[in-house]
Amino acid sequence: MLKIKDFATLCGCSIYTLRYYDQIDLLKPSIVNNNSGYRYYTEDQLLKFIEIKEFQEIGFRVEEIKELEKLDQKEVSKLILEKIDYLQSRLDKSITLLRKYID
């Protein structure tokens, strides 16, 4: 078990991020000590944190990521493909704009 500070260091984030994820039920600690309030995480939860960050990197908001957890793999794949289409559209528009300035 890792204390929140150690888990945050391992994840490369702040303890405030982990507390926020706990508050919104995105990534709950494995154990919360009732007396001290200390949060403890397992090393396995690192994979969950990495997945959250991967979704954020492609443009999903934390509220959307929470909803993804309720879906099956096929539905999540569909939403990722929709996100890719959206990002491709933005990239195409950016390239068009860039060409105006290069030409």
PyMOL commands that set and color helices and strands:
alter all, ss='L'
color gray80, all
select helices_A, chain A and resi 4-11+15-23+45-57+62-68+73-102
alter helices_A, ss='H'
color red, helices_A
select strands_A, chain A and resi 2-3+31-32+39-41
alter strands_A, ss='S'
color yellow, strands_A
deselect
rebuild
show_as cartoon
